[in-house]
Amino acid sequence: MNKPRSIGIDCRMSSESGIGRYITNIVRNLAENDLTNTYTLYTYSDKDLSELHLPENFHVVLAPFRWHTFSEQFNFLFLILKGKHDLFHFPQTNYPIFYYRKFLITIHDLTMVKHMTGRASTLFYPFYYLKLLFFKLILKSGITFSSKIITVSEFVKKELVSEFKVSNTKIKCIYNGVDLKLVYNPEKLDYFRDKYKIDKPFLFYVGNAYPHKNLEKLIMAFSLFNSENKYELVLVGKMDFFYERLIKEFKNLENIKFVFNVNDTELSKFYSSCEVFVYPSVSEGFGIQIVEALALKAKVCCSDNSTFPEIAGKLATYFNPYKIEEIVNAIKESLGASKKITEAEIKEIRQKFNWKKSAQLHQELYEES
């Protein structure tokens, strides 16, 4: 039996969307199944991960240093070096570039490299491009000096091999999973009318409003599709600069509803009750929302590029995310489809995209790296 290892995990982004689901579910399942190794979880706030029941071999250390900042590069660096861990896991491409001990890194996608636009930042353009150059430097450093790289899809793995000439043997693809707190829980329209003022059958999107999510084109396509005012488009996310900008741009359009800070119980109801779940992103490494939607019996309509065909296969309707007419046609096709996902297909999704399985593969990688 291998000697127990001291493993550090950067959990500062555990309250963020997307990456937060990844961190929280990996930690939750490691805590339930690994009572041998010692884990130190570095959190941005003392509220992060507070809902998890952590065993004695898990320790939480406060690290109130914002990501993509100088304090991350220096204060966070000094803090984690004190831990003298056998291995450190950075679950995102931001990490202290001078960290010299053994570490592995998760690369979720190459969106920042492939879609360079100042609209993706709150900074003035010169500062944005300076920050982008620094991001590329950190990404290249992480790829070069990490002992192993985790990707969340074969699509991202192939991109890394192609773009950065990384050896296949250095990269381990580990799929994300379906959060078990999300359960099929449909509600009648009256429920959404009373609680959210949603008066019509609705199309649904959940996620952030970064430019590569392509929500502007989704809204324009929906407006064309919904000429008879039969439906509403519900966008669920977390209020920030990008959602504020989106609301200002489309404030005069009818039948667009923005809902913020929805918990998992309510999210389950949206997934389970929508007419179609639409995901128009032009760049994604995985797409957790797609497998969640499928697992909760929603019809899925999404982009035909990126990793989506790998994840959803024949269970989704696809469109070119750059062409509004194709989005409109795909929505119509999804709504008109009589076939719904079967129980056998849902079972297959939950087996293939499983957080317990994902955490087990992470643990094995920690122990062999």
C-alpha positions in Angstrom: 0.0 0.0 0.0 1.3 3.5 -0.9 2.2 5.9 1.8 -0.6 8.5 2.5 0.0 11.7 0.7 -0.4 15.4 1.6 -2.5 17.0 -1.2 -3.4 20.7 -1.5 -6.3 21.8 -3.6 -7.0 25.4 -4.6 -10.7 25.9 -3.8 -10.8 29.6 -4.0 -13.3 29.6 -6.9 -15.7 27.0 -5.3 -18.5 29.6 -5.2 -18.2 30.5 -8.9 -20.5 29.0 -11.6 -19.1 26.2 -13.7 -15.7 25.9 -12.1 -17.4 26.0 -8.7 -19.5 22.9 -9.5 -16.4 21.1 -10.5 -14.4 21.9 -7.4 -17.3 21.3 -5.0 -18.3 18.0 -6.4 -14.8 16.7 -6.6 -14.1 17.7 -3.0 -17.5 16.3 -1.8 -16.8 12.9 -3.3 -13.2 12.7 -2.3 -14.3 13.5 1.3 -16.8 10.6 1.1 -14.4 8.0 -0.2 -10.8 8.9 0.6 -10.0 8.5 4.3 -6.3 7.8 3.8 -4.7 10.8 2.2 -4.6 14.2 3.9 -6.2 17.1 2.0 -5.7 20.8 2.6 -8.4 23.0 0.9 -7.6 26.6 0.3 -10.8 28.7 0.2 -11.4 32.3 -0.6 -14.1 32.7 2.1 -14.9 30.8 5.3 -18.3 30.2 3.8 -16.9 28.3 0.8 -17.5 24.5 1.1 -19.2 25.1 4.5 -22.1 22.8 3.4 -19.8 19.8 3.0 -19.3 17.4 5.9 -15.6 17.0 5.8 -13.8 14.1 7.7 -10.7 14.6 9.9 -8.2 14.1 7.0 -9.6 17.3 5.3 -8.5 20.7 6.5 -9.7 24.1 5.4 -7.3 27.1 5.2 -8.5 30.6 4.4 -6.8 32.1 1.4 -8.5 35.4 0.7 -6.5 36.2 -2.4 -8.4 37.0 -5.6 -7.6 35.0 -8.7 -5.7 36.7 -11.6 -4.1 39.2 -9.2 -0.7 40.0 -7.8 -1.8 38.7 -4.4 -2.4 35.3 -6.0 1.1 35.3 -7.5 2.8 36.2 -4.2 0.6 36.0 -1.0 -1.1 32.8 -2.1 2.2 31.4 -3.3 3.8 31.9 0.1 0.8 30.4 1.9 0.7 27.2 -0.1 4.5 26.7 0.0 4.2 26.6 3.8 2.0 23.5 3.4 4.9 21.5 1.9 2.4 19.3 0.1 3.4 16.2 -1.8 1.2 17.3 -4.6 -0.9 20.4 -5.3 -4.0 20.5 -7.6 -4.8 23.8 -9.3 -8.3 23.1 -10.7 -8.1 26.1 -13.1 -5.4 27.7 -15.3 -4.7 30.4 -12.8 -1.9 29.5 -10.4 1.2 31.1 -8.8 3.8 30.9 -11.6 6.7 30.6 -9.2 5.3 27.5 -7.5 8.1 25.0 -7.7 6.8 21.9 -6.0 5.0 19.1 -7.8 1.6 20.0 -9.1 -1.1 19.1 -11.6 -3.5 21.5 -13.3 -7.0 21.2 -14.8 -7.5 22.9 -18.1 -11.2 23.2 -18.8 -11.0 24.9 -22.2 -8.9 27.3 -24.3 -11.5 30.0 -24.7 -9.3 32.8 -23.6 -6.7 31.9 -26.2 -9.2 31.3 -29.1 -11.7 34.1 -28.5 -9.7 37.3 -27.7 -12.1 40.2 -27.3 -12.1 43.2 -25.0 -15.9 42.6 -24.5 -14.8 39.6 -22.3 -13.3 42.0 -19.7 -14.4 44.9 -17.5 -10.9 46.5 -18.1 -9.9 49.1 -20.7 -8.5 47.4 -23.8 -4.8 48.1 -23.2 -5.1 46.6 -19.7 -7.2 43.7 -21.0 -4.5 42.7 -23.6 -1.8 43.1 -21.0 -3.8 40.7 -18.7 -4.3 38.4 -21.6 -0.6 38.2 -22.3 0.0 37.3 -18.6 -2.7 34.7 -18.8 -1.0 33.1 -21.8 2.3 33.1 -19.9 0.7 31.3 -16.9 -1.1 28.8 -19.2 2.1 28.0 -21.0 4.0 27.7 -17.7 1.3 25.4 -16.2 1.4 23.2 -19.3 5.2 23.0 -19.2 5.9 22.5 -15.5 2.9 20.5 -14.3 3.5 16.8 -13.7 0.1 16.0 -15.2 -2.7 17.8 -16.9 -6.4 17.0 -16.5 -8.9 17.9 -19.2 -12.7 17.6 -19.0 -13.1 16.3 -22.5 -11.2 14.6 -25.3 -11.9 17.7 -27.4 -9.8 19.9 -25.0 -7.1 17.2 -24.9 -6.8 17.2 -28.7 -6.7 21.0 -28.7 -3.8 20.9 -26.2 -1.9 18.4 -28.2 -2.5 20.4 -31.4 -1.9 23.9 -30.0 0.9 23.3 -27.5 2.4 20.0 -28.7 1.8 18.4 -25.3 2.5 14.6 -25.1 -0.7 12.5 -25.0 0.7 10.7 -22.0 0.8 13.8 -19.9 -2.9 14.5 -20.3 -5.7 12.6 -18.5 -9.3 13.2 -19.7 -11.7 13.0 -16.8 -15.3 13.9 -17.5 -17.4 16.1 -15.2 -20.6 14.7 -13.7 -24.3 15.3 -13.0 -24.9 16.9 -9.6 -27.0 14.4 -7.5 -28.8 17.3 -5.9 -30.4 18.0 -9.2 -33.5 15.7 -9.5 -36.3 15.6 -12.0 -38.9 17.9 -10.5 -41.4 19.4 -13.0 -43.8 22.2 -12.0 -46.8 23.6 -13.7 -46.7 27.0 -15.3 -48.7 28.5 -12.3 -45.6 27.9 -10.1 -43.3 29.9 -12.3 -46.0 32.6 -12.8 -46.4 33.1 -9.1 -42.7 33.0 -8.2 -40.9 34.4 -11.2 -43.7 36.2 -13.2 -43.1 33.8 -16.1 -46.4 33.7 -17.9 -45.8 31.4 -20.9 -44.1 28.1 -21.7 -40.4 28.9 -21.7 -37.1 28.2 -23.3 -34.3 28.0 -20.8 -30.6 28.9 -20.4 -28.4 28.8 -17.3 -24.8 30.0 -17.0 -22.9 33.3 -17.1 -23.1 36.0 -19.7 -19.5 36.2 -20.9 -19.3 37.1 -24.6 -18.3 33.6 -25.8 -21.6 32.3 -24.3 -23.2 34.0 -27.3 -26.4 35.1 -25.5 -26.8 38.2 -27.8 -27.4 35.9 -30.8 -29.7 33.6 -28.7 -31.9 36.5 -27.8 -32.0 37.8 -31.3 -32.9 34.3 -32.6 -35.5 33.9 -29.9 -37.1 37.2 -30.9 -37.4 36.0 -34.5 -38.7 32.6 -33.5 -41.2 34.0 -31.1 -43.1 36.3 -33.5 -46.4 35.1 -32.2 -45.5 35.7 -28.5 -46.2 32.1 -27.4 -43.1 31.6 -25.4 -40.6 33.3 -23.0 -36.9 33.0 -22.8 -35.6 32.5 -19.3 -31.9 33.2 -18.6 -30.7 32.1 -15.2 -27.3 33.2 -13.8 -25.5 35.4 -11.3 -25.8 39.2 -11.6 -22.5 40.8 -12.7 -21.2 43.3 -15.2 -21.9 41.0 -18.2 -25.5 40.4 -17.3 -26.0 44.1 -16.5 -24.7 44.9 -20.0 -26.9 42.3 -21.6 -30.0 43.6 -19.8 -29.3 47.2 -20.9 -28.8 46.0 -24.5 -32.1 44.2 -24.7 -34.2 46.0 -22.1 -36.9 46.9 -24.7 -37.5 43.3 -25.8 -40.5 41.5 -24.5 -40.7 37.9 -23.3 -37.1 37.9 -22.0 -36.8 37.0 -18.3 -33.6 37.2 -16.2 -33.5 35.2 -13.0 -30.6 35.3 -10.6 -29.1 33.3 -7.7 -31.2 30.2 -8.1 -30.5 27.3 -5.8 -30.3 23.7 -7.0 -33.9 22.8 -6.0 -35.2 25.7 -8.2 -32.7 24.9 -10.9 -34.0 21.3 -11.1 -37.5 22.8 -11.6 -36.4 25.0 -14.5 -34.5 22.1 -16.2 -37.5 19.7 -15.7 -40.2 22.1 -16.8 -38.7 24.0 -19.8 -39.8 23.4 -23.3 -36.2 23.4 -24.6 -32.9 24.0 -23.0 -30.7 26.1 -25.3 -27.0 26.5 -25.1 -25.5 28.7 -27.8 -21.8 29.0 -26.6 -19.2 29.2 -29.3 -16.4 27.7 -27.1 -16.7 25.3 -24.2 -14.5 22.6 -22.7 -17.4 20.4 -21.5 -20.8 22.0 -20.8 -22.0 20.7 -17.5 -25.4 22.3 -18.1 -26.0 20.1 -21.1 -25.6 16.8 -19.2 -27.7 18.2 -16.3 -30.5 19.2 -18.7 -30.4 15.7 -20.4 -30.4 14.0 -17.0 -33.5 15.9 -16.1 -35.3 15.0 -19.3 -35.1 18.3 -21.0 -34.9 18.6 -24.8 -31.5 20.1 -25.6 -30.6 22.4 -28.4 -26.9 23.5 -28.6 -24.0 24.6 -30.7 -22.5 22.1 -33.2 -18.9 23.2 -32.5 -16.7 22.8 -29.5 -17.1 19.7 -27.3 -20.9 19.4 -27.4 -21.3 16.6 -30.0 -18.8 14.6 -27.9 -20.9 15.1 -24.7 -24.5 15.0 -26.0 -24.1 12.8 -29.0 -27.4 12.0 -30.8 -29.5 13.3 -27.8 -29.3 17.0 -28.8 -30.3 19.2 -31.7 -27.4 21.2 -33.1 -27.0 24.6 -34.8 -24.2 26.8 -36.1 -23.9 29.4 -33.2 -22.9 32.2 -35.5 -26.0 31.9 -37.7 -29.2 33.3 -36.2 -31.4 31.5 -38.8 -29.9 28.1 -37.8 -30.6 28.8 -34.1 -34.2 29.6 -35.0 -34.6 26.4 -37.1 -33.0 24.2 -34.4 -35.4 25.6 -31.7 -38.3 24.8 -34.0 -37.0 21.3 -34.6 -36.5 20.7 -30.9 -40.0 21.8 -30.0 -41.5 19.8 -32.8 -39.6 16.6 -31.9 -42.0 14.0 -30.4 -39.3 11.7 -29.1 -38.1 12.4 -25.5 -35.1 11.0 -23.8 -35.6 7.5 -22.5 -35.0 6.2 -19.0 -32.2 3.9 -20.4 -30.5 7.0 -22.0 -30.7 8.9 -18.7 -29.2 6.0 -16.8 -26.4 5.9 -19.4 -25.7 9.6 -19.0 -25.6 9.4 -15.2 -23.2 6.5 -15.4 -20.9 8.1 -17.9 -20.9 11.5 -16.3 -20.6 10.7 -12.7 -18.9 12.8 -10.0 -18.1 9.8 -7.8 -16.3 8.2 -10.7 -14.6 11.5 -11.6 -13.3 12.0 -8.0 -12.0 8.4 -7.9 -10.0 9.1 -11.1 -8.7 12.3 -9.5 -7.6 10.4 -6.4 -5.8 7.7 -8.5 -4.0 10.5 -10.4 -3.0 12.2 -7.1 -1.6 8.9 -5.8 0.4 8.0 -8.9 1.7 11.6 -9.8 
